[in-house]
Amino acid sequence: MNSFKKVKQVLMLILILNVMVALAKLLYGMYIKSASMVADGYHSLSDSSGNIVGLVGIYLASKPEDEEHPYGHKKFETFSSIFISIMLFVVSYNVLKEAYSRFLNLVVPKITLDSFIIMIVTLLVNTFVFTYEYRQGVKLKSDILVSDSLHTKSDIYVSVSVLITLIALKVGIPTYIDPIMSVVISIFIIKAGIEIIKHSSDILCDRVVVDSKKIHDIAVSVKGVLSCHQIRSRGREDDINIDLHIMVDPSENIIDAHDIASQLEERLKKEIPGVTEVIVHIEPYNKNEIEE
């Protein structure tokens, strides 16, 4: 089973759990008229929408290389992560809007034992979802799973804030605490969105993926490589591209020089997980050349 199929299975499981959690929070939050619980429910619902976006992204990313996309379609997964962050910003806007409305028209939520039970159960589910999804994301080197787990992580903080709200109202703290906590919830949602955008933009803007010194040390350890410079790396953790210049003895014939480059390529792919392509530019060694 390839990694895309495994990611799809994880997303399907998370989708089912998120829908269950969202419905529980929304329906009961509306019943007891709790703005913070309803806001938390919408946040959980956005988790479900994010899972659907992730499934679409995985479908597109799993397509093989073609003439127009010789490097494949894997970055569609990264684009999907950015779309999830945009959805988070929309949700945060709606939460803030609802909080403002509650400030103007205060409603006293009905606090019952069921309220606490629902929030505690959904909190436990969210904790499981975050832990499972994040670990699978790291294991499968999946942008969408890692990004979506950050989304769920913010949901955990949100659920904790709702519990605090319910407790505060139960002990007699003024009703203003409910919309105030909704504002706090929106801040967590925005923070999650920013983290996802930062992670995704690093990939799309070709930020360095592998320490150049590590690549250099591997290169010069290959017999025949006398020097190494102009080292670059980019891509996703499961699809790393490396290009570099090496210097070999000027007396080497083209066949031997090519063999040296091939050995270096194999060594880099073996010692650095996720490397899928290595481009080696061969130059004649010049002792006056300054190594970079």
N, C-alpha and C positions, 0 to 999 in steps of 0.2 A: 504494500500500500504506500503510495507516494505521500509526501508531506501535505500537499494540497487537500487530499482526501481526508487526512487526519485532522487538518484545521477545520474542514467543513463539518466533520462529526462533532468536534468540540463546540463550534458555533451553534449547531442545531441543539445540542444539549443545553447550552447556556441560554439560548433563545426561549426554550420551554420554561426554564426556571425563572427567567426574567419576566415573562408574561404572567406567570402565577404570582410572583411577588408584586408586580405593578397593579394587577387587578385587586389583590388583597388590600393594598394601601389606598388605592383610589376609591374603591367602593366603601370601605369602612371610614376613610377620611371624610368623604362626603356625608356619610351617615351621622358622624359625630360633629360635623362642621369644623374640622381642624384644617386651617390653611396650610400649616407646616406639613401635615401628613399627606394632604392632597398634592402639595408641591413635591414631596418626596415620591409620591406615586407617579407623577408625571416624569420625574427624573428616571425612575425605574422603567417607565414606558419608553423613554428615549434609549435606554439600554437595549430594549428589544428592537427598536428601529435600527440601532447601530449594528446589531447582530445581522439583520436583514441586509443592510448595506455591505457588511463584511462578507456575507455569502455571495452577493453579486460581485464584489471585488475579487474574491477567491476564484469564482468562475472565470472571470476575465483574465486573471493573473496566471491561471493554469494552462492557458492556450500556448501551444508550442511556437517556436520561432517561425517567422515567415519572411518574405522578401522585404516587406516594409518595416518589420520589427526584428532585425537580425539578432538583437540582444534579448529577445523574448518579451513577455508582457508582465513580468513580476512586479513592476512598479505600479500596476493598477491596484495592488494591495495597499501600497503606500498612499496612493491617491484616495482610496476608500477611508483610510485613517483620517485624512484631512476633512473629508466630508462628515465624518462622525463628530469632529471638533466643531464644525459649523452648526451641526444639529444641537450640540450642547449649548452653544451661544444663544440659539433660538429659544431653547428650553429655559435658560437662565433669564432671558427677557420676560418670558411668560410668568415665571415665578415672581420676579420683581414687580411685574404689573399687578399680579394677584395680591402681593403683599401690600402694595400701595392702596389697593381697593379696601383691604381689610383694615388698614390704618384709618381710613375715612369712615368705614362702617364696621365697627367692632362686633364680632360674633363670639359668644362664649361656647367653646367646644364641649361636647359631652364626654367626660372622662370616665371610663369604666375599666374593669379588669381586662376585658377583651382588647381594649386599645393597647395595653402594655403587652399582652400575649402576642398580638399580631406583629407589633414592631420588633419584639425580641426574636420571634421566629423568622421574620423576613431578614433581620440583621444577621442571624446565623446562616441563612441561605446565601446572602450576599457575601459573607465572609468566605464561605466555601467556594462560591463562584469566582471571586477574585483570586483566591489562592490557586485553585485548579487551573483557571484560564491563564494566569500569569506564568505558572510553571510550564504549562504546555506551550505557551508563546515563546518562552526562553528555549525550551527543548527543541521546538520545531523551527526556531528562528523566524517567527511569524510577526510581522509588523502589526497586522490587524488584531491578533490576539493580545499582544502586549498593550496596544493602544486601548483596546476595549476593556482590558483588565484595569487600566488606569481610570477609565470611566466608572467601572464598578467600584473601584476603591473609593472614589469620591462619594459614591452612593452609601458606602459604609459610614463615612463621617456624617453624611446627611441623616441617616437613620439614627445615629447616636444623638444628633442635635434634636431630632423630633422626640426622642425619649426624654431628653432633658426638658423640652417644652411641656410634655405631658405631666412630668413630675412637678415642674414649676407651677403649672396651673392647678394641679391637685393640692398643692400646699398653700395656695392662695395668692401667688404672685399675679399682678395685674394682667389682663388679657392682651395687653400690648406685646407680651413676650412671644405670642404666636406669630404675628407678622414679622417681628424682629428676627426670629429664628428662620423665617422664610428667606429673609435677606441674606442671612448667614449661609443658608443652603445654596443660594444663587452664586455666592462667592466661591464656594467649593466647586460648583459646576464650571464656572469660568476658569478656575485654576486648572481643572482637569483638561479643558479644551486647549488651554495655552500649552500645557505639557505635551499633548498629542501633536499639536502643530510644530512645536520645536523639534520633537523626535522625527517627524515626517520630513520637515524641511531640511534637516541635516542630510537625509538620504537624497532627496531630490536636488539639493544644491551641491552634491558630491563632496560632502565633508570627508576628511581623512578617516578611514576605517581601521587601518592597521598602522601601528607605530613604525615609522620609516626606519628607525634603528634596528628593529627586529628583522625587517626585510633585508636591510643591509648586511646584518650579521649572517643571515642564512645564505645570502648571495656569495659573500666572500669566502664562505666555508666550502663552496663547490670548487673542486679542483679545476684550475684553468681560469677562474675568475680572479683577475688581479686588482680590480677596483670596481666600484659601483656608485652611481649617482643618478640624479633626476628621478628619484623614486616617488611614485604616486599610487594612491589606492582610493577606491570609491565603491559605492554600491551598498547593498543590504548585507546583513550579516550572513545570509545564506547564499549570496550571489556577489562575491567580492571580485572586483577587477583590479589587477595590479599591472602597472607598466614601469619599466626601469631601463637604465642604460648600464651596460657592463663593459669593462675593458679587458681584452684578452691579448695575449702575446701576438705582436704583429706578424710573427712568422707562422702562426697557425693557418692552415688552409681552411677554406670555407666549410668543408665537411666537418672538420674537428670543431670549429667555432660553433657550428650549428648544434653539434652534439652537446657542447657545453651549455648552450642556451636551453636545450631540451632537458638536460639534467637539472638545471636550475628551476625550470618550470615545474617539473615533477616534485622537486624538493619543497617548493613553496606550497604546492597543493597538498602535500602530505603533512607539512608541519603547521600550516595555518588553516584551521577549519573554515569552510565556506568559500574558499577561493575557487572560482570557476574558470577564470581566464587570466593568463599571464602573457604580456607582450614584452619581449626582450629585444632591445636595440643593441647590436654589437658594435663596439668601436675598438680600434687598435690602441693598445696601451701607450700612454705618453707620460713619462715620469714627471713632466712639468705640469701635468694636469692636476688641479687641486680637487681632491675628493670632497664631495658634498655629503 
